[in-house]
Amino acid sequence: KAEMHLQIGHCLRSERRFAEARNAYEKVLSLKHAQPVHRAAAHLGIGMAFAKEGDANRARAAYEATLKMPGAGKWNSSAAKRLLQQLDQAAQ
């Protein structure tokens, strides 16, 4: 079920329907039995949606939540670090 909501979020984000994408990702976070890697991917997706909308502060918070999550997975952690670096470069 978590994977389904992640895919929905990814599709909506690619269609620039950012608020709806965030809702799909939030659904993953609300699922009691979602795997940590799926929760981390949801935080990452939320951050990417906020970044596309120009809300760097909320994007940063979501990326940091990804990094703080035990069991986030190598890919999610690497992506969050890279996206945080991009935010830092854009702020300079």
C-alpha positions as CSV (number, residue, x, y, z in Angstrom):
1,K,0.0,0.0,0.0
2,A,2.8,2.4,0.8
3,E,4.4,1.8,-2.6
4,M,1.2,2.6,-4.3
5,H,0.9,6.0,-2.6
6,L,4.5,6.7,-3.3
7,Q,3.9,6.0,-7.0
8,I,0.8,8.2,-7.0
9,G,2.9,11.0,-5.3
10,H,5.6,10.7,-7.9
11,C,3.1,10.8,-10.8
12,L,1.4,13.8,-9.3
13,R,4.7,15.6,-8.7
14,S,5.7,15.0,-12.3
15,E,2.5,16.6,-13.4
16,R,3.3,19.6,-11.2
17,R,0.3,18.9,-8.9
18,F,2.4,19.5,-5.8
19,A,-0.3,19.8,-3.1
20,E,-1.9,16.6,-4.3
21,A,1.5,14.9,-4.4
22,R,2.2,15.9,-0.9
23,N,-1.1,14.5,0.2
24,A,-0.1,11.1,-1.4
25,Y,3.2,11.2,0.4
26,E,1.6,12.1,3.7
27,K,-0.7,9.1,3.3
28,V,2.5,6.9,3.3
29,L,3.6,8.6,6.6
30,S,0.2,7.9,8.1
31,L,0.3,4.2,7.4
32,K,1.1,2.3,10.6
33,H,3.1,-0.5,8.9
34,A,4.9,1.4,6.2
35,Q,8.6,0.4,6.0
36,P,11.2,3.0,7.0
37,V,12.5,3.1,3.5
38,H,9.0,4.1,2.2
39,R,8.6,6.7,4.9
40,A,12.0,8.2,4.0
41,A,11.0,8.2,0.3
42,A,7.8,10.0,1.3
43,H,9.7,12.7,3.2
44,L,12.0,13.1,0.2
45,G,9.0,13.4,-2.2
46,I,7.4,16.0,0.1
47,G,10.7,18.0,0.1
48,M,11.0,17.8,-3.7
49,A,7.4,19.1,-4.1
50,F,8.1,22.0,-1.7
51,A,11.4,22.8,-3.5
52,K,9.5,22.9,-6.9
53,E,7.1,25.4,-5.3
54,G,10.0,27.5,-4.1
55,D,9.6,26.8,-0.4
56,A,13.2,26.1,0.5
57,N,12.6,26.1,4.3
58,R,9.9,23.4,4.1
59,A,11.9,21.4,1.5
60,R,15.0,21.5,3.9
61,A,12.9,20.3,6.8
62,A,11.6,17.3,4.7
63,Y,15.1,16.4,3.5
64,E,16.5,16.6,7.0
65,A,13.6,14.3,8.2
66,T,14.8,11.8,5.5
67,L,18.3,11.8,6.9
68,K,17.2,11.4,10.5
69,M,15.1,8.4,9.7
70,P,16.6,5.0,10.7
71,G,16.5,2.6,7.9
72,A,16.0,5.3,5.3
73,G,18.1,3.4,2.7
74,K,21.2,4.4,0.9
75,W,19.5,5.9,-2.1
76,N,17.1,8.1,-0.1
77,S,19.9,9.3,2.2
78,S,22.2,10.1,-0.8
79,A,19.4,12.0,-2.6
80,A,18.5,14.0,0.5
81,K,22.2,15.0,1.0
82,R,22.5,16.0,-2.6
83,L,19.2,18.0,-2.5
84,L,20.3,19.8,0.7
85,Q,23.6,20.8,-1.1
86,Q,21.6,22.2,-4.0
87,L,19.5,24.2,-1.6
88,D,22.6,25.6,0.1
89,Q,24.1,26.5,-3.3
90,A,20.9,28.2,-4.4
91,A,20.9,30.3,-1.2
92,Q,24.4,31.7,-1.8
